[in-house]
């Protein structure tokens, strides 16, 4: 069997009304180029998300820098829960 491109092989099978093998009708090709594309894309997304988190993290710290840092703030949560009112 000689090498043919997938399109001509599938087109010939359609014209002859014969079944087409799955390897000729798959969506895309695999290989090293696709692997590198996925690696670079995932790395870029990770760097961008990390950068966005680093830029927005300072805003959360400026809201209330000592939230929960004093014993008086957490004293209300140290004891037992108050009883629920009767329904």
PDB file of N, CA, C and O in Angstrom:
ATOM      1  N   UNK A   1       0.846  -1.180   0.000  1.00  0.00           N
ATOM      2  CA  UNK A   1       0.000   0.000   0.000  1.00  0.00           C
ATOM      3  C   UNK A   1       0.891   1.242   0.000  1.00  0.00           C
ATOM      4  O   UNK A   1       1.804   1.361   0.817  1.00  0.00           O
ATOM      5  N   UNK A   2       0.627   2.124  -0.884  1.00  0.00           N
ATOM      6  CA  UNK A   2       1.415   3.354  -0.959  1.00  0.00           C
ATOM      7  C   UNK A   2       0.822   4.389  -0.020  1.00  0.00           C
ATOM      8  O   UNK A   2      -0.339   4.296   0.377  1.00  0.00           O
ATOM      9  N   UNK A   3       1.622   5.358   0.324  1.00  0.00           N
ATOM     10  CA  UNK A   3       1.175   6.401   1.238  1.00  0.00           C
ATOM     11  C   UNK A   3       0.263   7.378   0.495  1.00  0.00           C
ATOM     12  O   UNK A   3       0.629   7.914  -0.552  1.00  0.00           O
ATOM     13  N   UNK A   4      -0.926   7.600   1.052  1.00  0.00           N
ATOM     14  CA  UNK A   4      -1.841   8.600   0.522  1.00  0.00           C
ATOM     15  C   UNK A   4      -2.231   9.515   1.655  1.00  0.00           C
ATOM     16  O   UNK A   4      -2.216   9.118   2.821  1.00  0.00           O
ATOM     17  N   UNK A   5      -2.576  10.721   1.320  1.00  0.00           N
ATOM     18  CA  UNK A   5      -3.034  11.610   2.375  1.00  0.00           C
ATOM     19  C   UNK A   5      -4.428  11.154   2.818  1.00  0.00           C
ATOM     20  O   UNK A   5      -5.149  10.539   2.032  1.00  0.00           O
ATOM     21  N   UNK A   6      -4.818  11.446   4.064  1.00  0.00           N
ATOM     22  CA  UNK A   6      -6.096  10.952   4.585  1.00  0.00           C
ATOM     23  C   UNK A   6      -7.306  11.418   3.780  1.00  0.00           C
ATOM     24  O   UNK A   6      -8.297  10.696   3.674  1.00  0.00           O
ATOM     25  N   UNK A   7      -7.231  12.608   3.221  1.00  0.00           N
ATOM     26  CA  UNK A   7      -8.386  13.109   2.484  1.00  0.00           C
ATOM     27  C   UNK A   7      -8.664  12.279   1.234  1.00  0.00           C
ATOM     28  O   UNK A   7      -9.810  11.905   0.982  1.00  0.00           O
ATOM     29  N   UNK A   8      -7.632  11.990   0.454  1.00  0.00           N
ATOM     30  CA  UNK A   8      -7.858  11.230  -0.770  1.00  0.00           C
ATOM     31  C   UNK A   8      -8.288   9.804  -0.451  1.00  0.00           C
ATOM     32  O   UNK A   8      -9.116   9.240  -1.167  1.00  0.00           O
ATOM     33  N   UNK A   9      -7.746   9.213   0.602  1.00  0.00           N
ATOM     34  CA  UNK A   9      -8.154   7.863   0.982  1.00  0.00           C
ATOM     35  C   UNK A   9      -9.625   7.843   1.387  1.00  0.00           C
ATOM     36  O   UNK A   9     -10.359   6.936   0.993  1.00  0.00           O
ATOM     37  N   UNK A  10     -10.069   8.833   2.170  1.00  0.00           N
ATOM     38  CA  UNK A  10     -11.470   8.896   2.591  1.00  0.00           C
ATOM     39  C   UNK A  10     -12.375   9.233   1.422  1.00  0.00           C
ATOM     40  O   UNK A  10     -13.479   8.700   1.317  1.00  0.00           O
ATOM     41  N   UNK A  11     -11.919  10.113   0.542  1.00  0.00           N
ATOM     42  CA  UNK A  11     -12.732  10.493  -0.609  1.00  0.00           C
ATOM     43  C   UNK A  11     -12.924   9.304  -1.544  1.00  0.00           C
ATOM     44  O   UNK A  11     -14.010   9.116  -2.093  1.00  0.00           O
ATOM     45  N   UNK A  12     -11.883   8.506  -1.729  1.00  0.00           N
ATOM     46  CA  UNK A  12     -12.009   7.319  -2.577  1.00  0.00           C
ATOM     47  C   UNK A  12     -12.995   6.330  -1.967  1.00  0.00           C
ATOM     48  O   UNK A  12     -13.788   5.729  -2.693  1.00  0.00           O
ATOM     49  N   UNK A  13     -12.962   6.150  -0.658  1.00  0.00           N
ATOM     50  CA  UNK A  13     -13.861   5.206  -0.003  1.00  0.00           C
ATOM     51  C   UNK A  13     -15.303   5.682  -0.083  1.00  0.00           C
ATOM     52  O   UNK A  13     -16.209   4.863  -0.240  1.00  0.00           O
ATOM     53  N   UNK A  14     -15.537   6.970   0.019  1.00  0.00           N
ATOM     54  CA  UNK A  14     -16.886   7.500  -0.090  1.00  0.00           C
ATOM     55  C   UNK A  14     -17.404   7.309  -1.508  1.00  0.00           C
ATOM     56  O   UNK A  14     -18.563   6.944  -1.704  1.00  0.00           O
ATOM     57  N   UNK A  15     -16.560   7.552  -2.487  1.00  0.00           N
ATOM     58  CA  UNK A  15     -16.975   7.382  -3.883  1.00  0.00           C
ATOM     59  C   UNK A  15     -17.275   5.915  -4.192  1.00  0.00           C
ATOM     60  O   UNK A  15     -18.171   5.626  -4.986  1.00  0.00           O
ATOM     61  N   UNK A  16     -16.541   4.990  -3.579  1.00  0.00           N
ATOM     62  CA  UNK A  16     -16.746   3.555  -3.809  1.00  0.00           C
ATOM     63  C   UNK A  16     -17.816   2.964  -2.900  1.00  0.00           C
ATOM     64  O   UNK A  16     -18.153   1.788  -3.036  1.00  0.00           O
ATOM     65  N   UNK A  17     -18.361   3.759  -1.968  1.00  0.00           N
ATOM     66  CA  UNK A  17     -19.358   3.299  -0.989  1.00  0.00           C
ATOM     67  C   UNK A  17     -18.826   2.150  -0.138  1.00  0.00           C
ATOM     68  O   UNK A  17     -19.517   1.155   0.082  1.00  0.00           O
ATOM     69  N   UNK A  18     -17.602   2.299   0.332  1.00  0.00           N
ATOM     70  CA  UNK A  18     -17.003   1.314   1.230  1.00  0.00           C
ATOM     71  C   UNK A  18     -16.746   1.969   2.578  1.00  0.00           C
ATOM     72  O   UNK A  18     -16.596   3.188   2.661  1.00  0.00           O
ATOM     73  N   UNK A  19     -16.695   1.163   3.637  1.00  0.00           N
ATOM     74  CA  UNK A  19     -16.430   1.743   4.962  1.00  0.00           C
ATOM     75  C   UNK A  19     -15.052   2.396   5.022  1.00  0.00           C
ATOM     76  O   UNK A  19     -14.113   1.968   4.351  1.00  0.00           O
ATOM     77  N   UNK A  20     -14.955   3.428   5.832  1.00  0.00           N
ATOM     78  CA  UNK A  20     -13.700   4.162   6.012  1.00  0.00           C
ATOM     79  C   UNK A  20     -13.106   3.767   7.354  1.00  0.00           C
ATOM     80  O   UNK A  20     -13.803   3.733   8.368  1.00  0.00           O
ATOM     81  N   UNK A  21     -11.831   3.474   7.352  1.00  0.00           N
ATOM     82  CA  UNK A  21     -11.163   3.112   8.598  1.00  0.00           C
ATOM     83  C   UNK A  21     -11.074   4.332   9.515  1.00  0.00           C
ATOM     84  O   UNK A  21     -10.963   5.467   9.051  1.00  0.00           O
ATOM     85  N   UNK A  22     -11.123   4.080  10.818  1.00  0.00           N
ATOM     86  CA  UNK A  22     -11.142   5.163  11.800  1.00  0.00           C
ATOM     87  C   UNK A  22      -9.883   6.029  11.743  1.00  0.00           C
ATOM     88  O   UNK A  22      -9.950   7.228  12.014  1.00  0.00           O
ATOM     89  N   UNK A  23      -8.753   5.447  11.401  1.00  0.00           N
ATOM     90  CA  UNK A  23      -7.511   6.225  11.382  1.00  0.00           C
ATOM     91  C   UNK A  23      -7.524   7.329  10.332  1.00  0.00           C
ATOM     92  O   UNK A  23      -6.749   8.281  10.427  1.00  0.00           O
ATOM     93  N   UNK A  24      -8.389   7.212   9.340  1.00  0.00           N
ATOM     94  CA  UNK A  24      -8.421   8.218   8.285  1.00  0.00           C
ATOM     95  C   UNK A  24      -9.435   9.330   8.543  1.00  0.00           C
ATOM     96  O   UNK A  24      -9.410  10.351   7.855  1.00  0.00           O
ATOM     97  N   UNK A  25     -10.310   9.155   9.503  1.00  0.00           N
ATOM     98  CA  UNK A  25     -11.351  10.165   9.725  1.00  0.00           C
ATOM     99  C   UNK A  25     -11.267  10.805  11.102  1.00  0.00           C
ATOM    100  O   UNK A  25     -12.190  11.509  11.513  1.00  0.00           O
ATOM    101  N   UNK A  26     -10.207  10.577  11.801  1.00  0.00           N
ATOM    102  CA  UNK A  26     -10.050  11.221  13.101  1.00  0.00           C
ATOM    103  C   UNK A  26      -9.838  12.710  12.905  1.00  0.00           C
ATOM    104  O   UNK A  26      -9.426  13.168  11.840  1.00  0.00           O
ATOM    105  N   UNK A  27     -10.137  13.469  13.988  1.00  0.00           N
ATOM    106  CA  UNK A  27     -10.160  14.919  13.862  1.00  0.00           C
ATOM    107  C   UNK A  27      -8.786  15.534  13.606  1.00  0.00           C
ATOM    108  O   UNK A  27      -8.649  16.365  12.708  1.00  0.00           O
ATOM    109  N   UNK A  28      -7.797  15.156  14.352  1.00  0.00           N
ATOM    110  CA  UNK A  28      -6.510  15.823  14.209  1.00  0.00           C
ATOM    111  C   UNK A  28      -5.365  14.849  14.358  1.00  0.00           C
ATOM    112  O   UNK A  28      -5.547  13.703  14.770  1.00  0.00           O
ATOM    113  N   UNK A  29      -4.232  15.305  14.032  1.00  0.00           N
ATOM    114  CA  UNK A  29      -3.041  14.473  14.140  1.00  0.00           C
ATOM    115  C   UNK A  29      -2.410  14.669  15.498  1.00  0.00           C
ATOM    116  O   UNK A  29      -2.452  15.761  16.065  1.00  0.00           O
ATOM    117  N   UNK A  30      -1.832  13.620  16.008  1.00  0.00           N
ATOM    118  CA  UNK A  30      -1.064  13.719  17.239  1.00  0.00           C
ATOM    119  C   UNK A  30       0.388  13.942  16.888  1.00  0.00           C
ATOM    120  O   UNK A  30       0.741  14.094  15.719  1.00  0.00           O
ATOM    121  N   UNK A  31       1.213  13.960  17.888  1.00  0.00           N
ATOM    122  CA  UNK A  31       2.633  14.068  17.612  1.00  0.00           C
ATOM    123  C   UNK A  31       3.311  15.059  18.537  1.00  0.00           C
ATOM    124  O   UNK A  31       2.704  15.619  19.450  1.00  0.00           O
ATOM    125  N   UNK A  32       4.579  15.252  18.268  1.00  0.00           N
ATOM    126  CA  UNK A  32       5.421  16.086  19.123  1.00  0.00           C
ATOM    127  C   UNK A  32       5.003  17.555  19.031  1.00  0.00           C
ATOM    128  O   UNK A  32       5.041  18.267  20.035  1.00  0.00           O
ATOM    129  N   UNK A  33       4.606  18.018  17.846  1.00  0.00           N
ATOM    130  CA  UNK A  33       4.217  19.427  17.700  1.00  0.00           C
ATOM    131  C   UNK A  33       2.986  19.736  18.544  1.00  0.00           C
ATOM    132  O   UNK A  33       2.921  20.781  19.192  1.00  0.00           O
ATOM    133  N   UNK A  34       2.013  18.832  18.537  1.00  0.00           N
ATOM    134  CA  UNK A  34       0.798  19.040  19.331  1.00  0.00           C
ATOM    135  C   UNK A  34       1.126  18.970  20.818  1.00  0.00           C
ATOM    136  O   UNK A  34       0.584  19.743  21.608  1.00  0.00           O
ATOM    137  N   UNK A  35       2.000  18.058  21.204  1.00  0.00           N
ATOM    138  CA  UNK A  35       2.405  17.963  22.607  1.00  0.00           C
ATOM    139  C   UNK A  35       3.060  19.262  23.065  1.00  0.00           C
ATOM    140  O   UNK A  35       2.751  19.765  24.146  1.00  0.00           O
ATOM    141  N   UNK A  36       3.959  19.805  22.252  1.00  0.00           N
ATOM    142  CA  UNK A  36       4.609  21.070  22.623  1.00  0.00           C
ATOM    143  C   UNK A  36       3.600  22.211  22.689  1.00  0.00           C
ATOM    144  O   UNK A  36       3.693  23.075  23.561  1.00  0.00           O
ATOM    145  N   UNK A  37       2.653  22.216  21.785  1.00  0.00           N
ATOM    146  CA  UNK A  37       1.612  23.245  21.814  1.00  0.00           C
ATOM    147  C   UNK A  37       0.815  23.171  23.109  1.00  0.00           C
ATOM    148  O   UNK A  37       0.528  24.201  23.719  1.00  0.00           O
ATOM    149  N   UNK A  38       0.457  21.968  23.532  1.00  0.00           N
ATOM    150  CA  UNK A  38      -0.285  21.805  24.784  1.00  0.00           C
ATOM    151  C   UNK A  38       0.554  22.209  25.998  1.00  0.00           C
ATOM    152  O   UNK A  38       0.043  22.835  26.927  1.00  0.00           O
ATOM    153  N   UNK A  39       1.827  21.854  25.992  1.00  0.00           N
ATOM    154  CA  UNK A  39       2.708  22.208  27.113  1.00  0.00           C
ATOM    155  C   UNK A  39       2.873  23.724  27.213  1.00  0.00           C
ATOM    156  O   UNK A  39       2.773  24.293  28.300  1.00  0.00           O
ATOM    157  N   UNK A  40       3.124  24.370  26.083  1.00  0.00           N
ATOM    158  CA  UNK A  40       3.314  25.826  26.084  1.00  0.00           C
ATOM    159  C   UNK A  40       2.015  26.529  26.481  1.00  0.00           C
ATOM    160  O   UNK A  40       2.044  27.502  27.234  1.00  0.00           O
ATOM    161  N   UNK A  41       0.884  26.046  25.985  1.00  0.00           N
ATOM    162  CA  UNK A  41      -0.400  26.665  26.324  1.00  0.00           C
ATOM    163  C   UNK A  41      -0.715  26.514  27.809  1.00  0.00           C
ATOM    164  O   UNK A  41      -1.145  27.471  28.453  1.00  0.00           O
ATOM    165  N   UNK A  42      -0.504  25.326  28.350  1.00  0.00           N
ATOM    166  CA  UNK A  42      -0.759  25.115  29.775  1.00  0.00           C
ATOM    167  C   UNK A  42       0.194  25.955  30.624  1.00  0.00           C
ATOM    168  O   UNK A  42      -0.220  26.515  31.639  1.00  0.00           O
ATOM    169  N   UNK A  43       1.455  26.050  30.229  1.00  0.00           N
ATOM    170  CA  UNK A  43       2.414  26.869  30.964  1.00  0.00           C
ATOM    171  C   UNK A  43       2.055  28.347  30.926  1.00  0.00           C
ATOM    172  O   UNK A  43       2.168  29.048  31.932  1.00  0.00           O
ATOM    173  N   UNK A  44       1.624  28.814  29.765  1.00  0.00           N
ATOM    174  CA  UNK A  44       1.214  30.212  29.639  1.00  0.00           C
ATOM    175  C   UNK A  44      -0.001  30.504  30.511  1.00  0.00           C
ATOM    176  O   UNK A  44      -0.057  31.536  31.179  1.00  0.00           O
ATOM    177  N   UNK A  45      -0.971  29.597  30.503  1.00  0.00           N
ATOM    178  CA  UNK A  45      -2.161  29.784  31.348  1.00  0.00           C
ATOM    179  C   UNK A  45      -1.783  29.796  32.821  1.00  0.00           C
ATOM    180  O   UNK A  45      -2.313  30.602  33.586  1.00  0.00           O
ATOM    181  N   UNK A  46      -0.874  28.916  33.233  1.00  0.00           N
ATOM    182  CA  UNK A  46      -0.447  28.879  34.631  1.00  0.00           C
ATOM    183  C   UNK A  46       0.266  30.165  35.027  1.00  0.00           C
ATOM    184  O   UNK A  46       0.023  30.698  36.110  1.00  0.00           O
ATOM    185  N   UNK A  47       1.137  30.666  34.170  1.00  0.00           N
ATOM    186  CA  UNK A  47       1.863  31.914  34.470  1.00  0.00           C
ATOM    187  C   UNK A  47       0.887  33.088  34.563  1.00  0.00           C
ATOM    188  O   UNK A  47       1.004  33.920  35.463  1.00  0.00           O
ATOM    189  N   UNK A  48      -0.068  33.158  33.645  1.00  0.00           N
ATOM    190  CA  UNK A  48      -1.043  34.248  33.681  1.00  0.00           C
ATOM    191  C   UNK A  48      -1.921  34.177  34.935  1.00  0.00           C
ATOM    192  O   UNK A  48      -2.180  35.204  35.563  1.00  0.00           O
ATOM    193  N   UNK A  49      -2.375  32.995  35.298  1.00  0.00           N
ATOM    194  CA  UNK A  49      -3.189  32.873  36.514  1.00  0.00           C
ATOM    195  C   UNK A  49      -2.386  33.224  37.764  1.00  0.00           C
ATOM    196  O   UNK A  49      -2.905  33.877  38.669  1.00  0.00           O
ATOM    197  N   UNK A  50      -1.134  32.798  37.818  1.00  0.00           N
ATOM    198  CA  UNK A  50      -0.283  33.138  38.959  1.00  0.00           C
ATOM    199  C   UNK A  50      -0.052  34.649  39.011  1.00  0.00           C
ATOM    200  O   UNK A  50      -0.077  35.245  40.088  1.00  0.00           O
ATOM    201  N   UNK A  51       0.170  35.260  37.859  1.00  0.00           N
ATOM    202  CA  UNK A  51       0.359  36.712  37.824  1.00  0.00           C
ATOM    203  C   UNK A  51      -0.887  37.459  38.265  1.00  0.00           C
ATOM    204  O   UNK A  51      -0.795  38.435  39.008  1.00  0.00           O
ATOM    205  N   UNK A  52      -2.059  37.006  37.810  1.00  0.00           N
ATOM    206  CA  UNK A  52      -3.306  37.648  38.241  1.00  0.00           C
ATOM    207  C   UNK A  52      -3.501  37.504  39.744  1.00  0.00           C
ATOM    208  O   UNK A  52      -3.945  38.440  40.409  1.00  0.00           O
ATOM    209  N   UNK A  53      -3.170  36.332  40.280  1.00  0.00           N
ATOM    210  CA  UNK A  53      -3.322  36.114  41.717  1.00  0.00           C
ATOM    211  C   UNK A  53      -2.354  37.012  42.486  1.00  0.00           C
ATOM    212  O   UNK A  53      -2.732  37.594  43.502  1.00  0.00           O
ATOM    213  N   UNK A  54      -1.116  37.132  42.019  1.00  0.00           N
ATOM    214  CA  UNK A  54      -0.148  37.975  42.714  1.00  0.00           C
ATOM    215  C   UNK A  54      -0.552  39.444  42.693  1.00  0.00           C
ATOM    216  O   UNK A  54      -0.347  40.162  43.672  1.00  0.00           O
ATOM    217  N   UNK A  55      -1.123  39.888  41.585  1.00  0.00           N
ATOM    218  CA  UNK A  55      -1.549  41.283  41.493  1.00  0.00           C
ATOM    219  C   UNK A  55      -2.778  41.573  42.353  1.00  0.00           C
ATOM    220  O   UNK A  55      -2.886  42.659  42.922  1.00  0.00           O
ATOM    221  N   UNK A  56      -3.691  40.635  42.453  1.00  0.00           N
ATOM    222  CA  UNK A  56      -4.916  40.892  43.214  1.00  0.00           C
ATOM    223  C   UNK A  56      -4.786  40.524  44.678  1.00  0.00           C
ATOM    224  O   UNK A  56      -5.641  40.910  45.476  1.00  0.00           O
ATOM    225  N   UNK A  57      -3.756  39.796  45.063  1.00  0.00           N
ATOM    226  CA  UNK A  57      -3.605  39.360  46.444  1.00  0.00           C
ATOM    227  C   UNK A  57      -3.377  40.541  47.385  1.00  0.00           C
ATOM    228  O   UNK A  57      -3.837  40.506  48.527  1.00  0.00           O
ATOM    229  N   UNK A  58      -2.695  41.558  46.947  1.00  0.00           N
ATOM    230  CA  UNK A  58      -2.443  42.720  47.792  1.00  0.00           C
ATOM    231  C   UNK A  58      -3.723  43.444  48.161  1.00  0.00           C
ATOM    232  O   UNK A  58      -3.807  44.012  49.250  1.00  0.00           O
ATOM    233  N   UNK A  59      -4.712  43.444  47.297  1.00  0.00           N
ATOM    234  CA  UNK A  59      -5.988  44.087  47.579  1.00  0.00           C
ATOM    235  C   UNK A  59      -6.719  43.437  48.741  1.00  0.00           C
ATOM    236  O   UNK A  59      -7.381  44.126  49.518  1.00  0.00           O
ATOM    237  N   UNK A  60      -6.610  42.139  48.869  1.00  0.00           N
ATOM    238  CA  UNK A  60      -7.261  41.439  49.971  1.00  0.00           C
ATOM    239  C   UNK A  60      -6.586  41.758  51.298  1.00  0.00           C
ATOM    240  O   UNK A  60      -7.255  41.822  52.329  1.00  0.00           O
ATOM    241  N   UNK A  61      -5.289  41.956  51.290  1.00  0.00           N
ATOM    242  CA  UNK A  61      -4.584  42.252  52.527  1.00  0.00           C
ATOM    243  C   UNK A  61      -4.841  43.679  52.999  1.00  0.00           C
ATOM    244  O   UNK A  61      -4.755  43.952  54.196  1.00  0.00           O
ATOM    245  N   UNK A  62      -5.151  44.582  52.092  1.00  0.00           N
ATOM    246  CA  UNK A  62      -5.392  45.964  52.470  1.00  0.00           C
ATOM    247  C   UNK A  62      -6.775  46.182  53.069  1.00  0.00           C
ATOM    248  O   UNK A  62      -6.998  47.210  53.710  1.00  0.00           O
ATOM    249  N   UNK A  63      -7.698  45.266  52.888  1.00  0.00           N
ATOM    250  CA  UNK A  63      -9.057  45.454  53.386  1.00  0.00           C
ATOM    251  C   UNK A  63      -9.057  45.554  54.905  1.00  0.00           C
ATOM    252  O   UNK A  63      -9.575  46.527  55.453  1.00  0.00           O
ATOM    253  N   UNK A  64      -8.491  44.580  55.590  1.00  0.00           N
ATOM    254  CA  UNK A  64      -8.396  44.598  57.039  1.00  0.00           C
ATOM    255  C   UNK A  64      -7.168  43.786  57.429  1.00  0.00           C
ATOM    256  O   UNK A  64      -7.259  42.566  57.565  1.00  0.00           O
ATOM    257  N   UNK A  65      -6.020  44.440  57.612  1.00  0.00           N
ATOM    258  CA  UNK A  65      -4.780  43.704  57.811  1.00  0.00           C
ATOM    259  C   UNK A  65      -4.724  42.882  59.088  1.00  0.00           C
ATOM    260  O   UNK A  65      -3.953  41.926  59.159  1.00  0.00           O
ATOM    261  N   UNK A  66      -5.515  43.221  60.099  1.00  0.00           N
ATOM    262  CA  UNK A  66      -5.436  42.450  61.340  1.00  0.00           C
ATOM    263  C   UNK A  66      -6.749  41.698  61.618  1.00  0.00           C
ATOM    264  O   UNK A  66      -7.092  41.480  62.780  1.00  0.00           O
ATOM    265  N   UNK A  67      -7.457  41.313  60.612  1.00  0.00           N
ATOM    266  CA  UNK A  67      -8.726  40.610  60.802  1.00  0.00           C
ATOM    267  C   UNK A  67      -8.465  39.274  61.496  1.00  0.00           C
ATOM    268  O   UNK A  67      -7.749  38.418  60.977  1.00  0.00           O
ATOM    269  N   UNK A  68      -9.045  39.117  62.653  1.00  0.00           N
ATOM    270  CA  UNK A  68      -8.879  37.877  63.409  1.00  0.00           C
ATOM    271  C   UNK A  68      -7.561  37.763  64.114  1.00  0.00           C
ATOM    272  O   UNK A  68      -7.261  36.709  64.676  1.00  0.00           O
ATOM    273  N   UNK A  69      -6.762  38.800  64.109  1.00  0.00           N
ATOM    274  CA  UNK A  69      -5.440  38.725  64.717  1.00  0.00           C
ATOM    275  C   UNK A  69      -5.436  39.022  66.206  1.00  0.00           C
ATOM    276  O   UNK A  69      -4.463  38.704  66.889  1.00  0.00           O
ATOM    277  N   UNK A  70      -6.495  39.621  66.725  1.00  0.00           N
ATOM    278  CA  UNK A  70      -6.539  39.957  68.148  1.00  0.00           C
ATOM    279  C   UNK A  70      -7.372  38.921  68.895  1.00  0.00           C
ATOM    280  O   UNK A  70      -8.345  38.403  68.348  1.00  0.00           O
ATOM    281  N   UNK A  71      -7.005  38.614  70.133  1.00  0.00           N
ATOM    282  CA  UNK A  71      -7.790  37.649  70.908  1.00  0.00           C
ATOM    283  C   UNK A  71      -9.244  38.096  71.110  1.00  0.00           C
ATOM    284  O   UNK A  71     -10.135  37.254  71.215  1.00  0.00           O
ATOM    285  N   UNK A  72      -9.489  39.392  71.166  1.00  0.00           N
ATOM    286  CA  UNK A  72     -10.855  39.869  71.358  1.00  0.00           C
ATOM    287  C   UNK A  72     -11.727  39.534  70.147  1.00  0.00           C
ATOM    288  O   UNK A  72     -12.936  39.354  70.287  1.00  0.00           O
ATOM    289  N   UNK A  73     -11.131  39.452  68.979  1.00  0.00           N
ATOM    290  CA  UNK A  73     -11.894  39.129  67.775  1.00  0.00           C
ATOM    291  C   UNK A  73     -12.365  37.682  67.771  1.00  0.00           C
ATOM    292  O   UNK A  73     -13.448  37.380  67.270  1.00  0.00           O
ATOM    293  N   UNK A  74     -11.559  36.792  68.327  1.00  0.00           N
ATOM    294  CA  UNK A  74     -11.892  35.373  68.275  1.00  0.00           C
ATOM    295  C   UNK A  74     -12.521  34.858  69.561  1.00  0.00           C
ATOM    296  O   UNK A  74     -12.924  33.696  69.621  1.00  0.00           O
ATOM    297  N   UNK A  75     -12.612  35.687  70.584  1.00  0.00           N
ATOM    298  CA  UNK A  75     -13.148  35.224  71.865  1.00  0.00           C
ATOM    299  C   UNK A  75     -14.593  34.761  71.735  1.00  0.00           C
ATOM    300  O   UNK A  75     -14.998  33.824  72.424  1.00  0.00           O
ATOM    301  N   UNK A  76     -15.371  35.387  70.878  1.00  0.00           N
ATOM    302  CA  UNK A  76     -16.776  35.003  70.731  1.00  0.00           C
ATOM    303  C   UNK A  76     -16.922  33.601  70.158  1.00  0.00           C
ATOM    304  O   UNK A  76     -17.966  32.973  70.335  1.00  0.00           O
ATOM    305  N   UNK A  77     -15.908  33.100  69.483  1.00  0.00           N
ATOM    306  CA  UNK A  77     -15.991  31.782  68.849  1.00  0.00           C
ATOM    307  C   UNK A  77     -15.300  30.690  69.656  1.00  0.00           C
ATOM    308  O   UNK A  77     -15.331  29.525  69.258  1.00  0.00           O
ATOM    309  N   UNK A  78     -14.676  31.039  70.783  1.00  0.00           N
ATOM    310  CA  UNK A  78     -13.947  30.052  71.558  1.00  0.00           C
ATOM    311  C   UNK A  78     -14.856  29.195  72.436  1.00  0.00           C
ATOM    312  O   UNK A  78     -14.551  28.028  72.682  1.00  0.00           O
ATOM    313  N   UNK A  79     -15.952  29.750  72.905  1.00  0.00           N
ATOM    314  CA  UNK A  79     -16.819  29.015  73.828  1.00  0.00           C
ATOM    315  C   UNK A  79     -17.817  28.136  73.100  1.00  0.00           C
ATOM    316  O   UNK A  79     -17.773  27.976  71.880  1.00  0.00           O
ATOM    317  N   UNK A  80     -18.706  27.580  73.878  1.00  0.00           N
ATOM    318  CA  UNK A  80     -19.739  26.726  73.309  1.00  0.00           C
ATOM    319  C   UNK A  80     -20.755  27.599  72.569  1.00  0.00           C
ATOM    320  O   UNK A  80     -20.893  28.790  72.849  1.00  0.00           O
ATOM    321  N   UNK A  81     -21.441  27.001  71.650  1.00  0.00           N
ATOM    322  CA  UNK A  81     -22.438  27.723  70.872  1.00  0.00           C
ATOM    323  C   UNK A  81     -23.627  28.063  71.767  1.00  0.00           C
ATOM    324  O   UNK A  81     -24.020  27.251  72.604  1.00  0.00           O
ATOM    325  N   UNK A  82     -24.197  29.239  71.603  1.00  0.00           N
ATOM    326  CA  UNK A  82     -25.353  29.597  72.421  1.00  0.00           C
ATOM    327  C   UNK A  82     -26.556  28.726  72.054  1.00  0.00           C
ATOM    328  O   UNK A  82     -26.670  28.269  70.917  1.00  0.00           O
ATOM    329  N   UNK A  83     -27.444  28.499  73.008  1.00  0.00           N
ATOM    330  CA  UNK A  83     -28.613  27.660  72.695  1.00  0.00           C
ATOM    331  C   UNK A  83     -29.523  28.356  71.698  1.00  0.00           C
ATOM    332  O   UNK A  83     -29.645  29.581  71.687  1.00  0.00           O
ATOM    333  N   UNK A  84     -30.154  27.550  70.866  1.00  0.00           N
ATOM    334  CA  UNK A  84     -31.074  28.080  69.876  1.00  0.00           C
ATOM    335  C   UNK A  84     -32.405  28.451  70.544  1.00  0.00           C
ATOM    336  O   UNK A  84     -32.844  27.754  71.458  1.00  0.00           O
ATOM    337  N   UNK A  85     -33.043  29.523  70.107  1.00  0.00           N
ATOM    338  CA  UNK A  85     -34.331  29.899  70.699  1.00  0.00           C
ATOM    339  C   UNK A  85     -35.403  28.850  70.342  1.00  0.00           C
ATOM    340  O   UNK A  85     -35.329  28.219  69.288  1.00  0.00           O
ATOM    341  N   UNK A  86     -36.387  28.673  71.216  1.00  0.00           N
ATOM    342  CA  UNK A  86     -37.426  27.669  70.919  1.00  0.00           C
ATOM    343  C   UNK A  86     -38.217  28.077  69.677  1.00  0.00           C
ATOM    344  O   UNK A  86     -38.464  29.256  69.423  1.00  0.00           O
ATOM    345  N   UNK A  87     -38.591  27.087  68.943  1.00  0.00           N
ATOM    346  CA  UNK A  87     -39.299  27.362  67.677  1.00  0.00           C
ATOM    347  C   UNK A  87     -40.807  27.436  67.865  1.00  0.00           C
ATOM    348  O   UNK A  87     -41.540  27.659  66.901  1.00  0.00           O
TER     349      UNK A  87
END
